[in-house]
Amino acid sequence: MIFDWIKTQPTLHIETLNTDLDHIHMQIEIPPNILEASVVQRIKWVTSIKLKKKFGFINKLYLKRQSVWSVGYFSSTIGLNEEEIRRYIKYQGRKDLPRQVKLGFS
């Protein structure tokens, strides 16, 4: 759904995307001349329409609302920790595997 719309936007690039039970995490490259709020609004609008068409019961659940998405969103810029953020998005919703930590002494 999101990818269909993104293909029509040559200046936008989804770097990483993953879903959880009730939300998504997305790393998207947006050029400075486009407002991020307008990109998020359009993604929510497009996916809401497609979800309603694919799953008819959604229309009954959201009678008074135009969108199936919540109003807000979180956004942040990426600096030196881009790889760490990609890893976080990739493993979103999975349980952390137990790991052994080396403390550097002993």
Secondary structure in CASP SS format (residue, H / E / C, confidence):
PFRMAT SS
TARGET T0000
AUTHOR 0000-0000-0000
METHOD secondary structure of the structure
MODEL  1
M C 1.00
I H 1.00
F H 1.00
D H 1.00
W H 1.00
I H 1.00
K C 1.00
T C 1.00
Q C 1.00
P C 1.00
T C 1.00
L C 1.00
H E 1.00
I E 1.00
E E 1.00
T E 1.00
L E 1.00
N E 1.00
T E 1.00
D C 1.00
L C 1.00
D C 1.00
H C 1.00
I E 1.00
H E 1.00
M E 1.00
Q E 1.00
I E 1.00
E E 1.00
I C 1.00
P C 1.00
P C 1.00
N C 1.00
I C 1.00
L C 1.00
E H 1.00
A H 1.00
S H 1.00
V H 1.00
V H 1.00
Q H 1.00
R H 1.00
I H 1.00
K H 1.00
W H 1.00
V H 1.00
T H 1.00
S H 1.00
I H 1.00
K H 1.00
L H 1.00
K H 1.00
K H 1.00
K H 1.00
F C 1.00
G C 1.00
F H 1.00
I H 1.00
N H 1.00
K H 1.00
L H 1.00
Y C 1.00
L C 1.00
K C 1.00
R C 1.00
Q C 1.00
S C 1.00
V C 1.00
W C 1.00
S C 1.00
V C 1.00
G C 1.00
Y C 1.00
F C 1.00
S C 1.00
S C 1.00
T C 1.00
I C 1.00
G C 1.00
L C 1.00
N C 1.00
E H 1.00
E H 1.00
E H 1.00
I H 1.00
R H 1.00
R H 1.00
Y H 1.00
I H 1.00
K H 1.00
Y C 1.00
Q C 1.00
G C 1.00
R C 1.00
K C 1.00
D C 1.00
L C 1.00
P C 1.00
R C 1.00
Q C 1.00
V C 1.00
K C 1.00
L C 1.00
G C 1.00
F C 1.00
S C 1.00
END
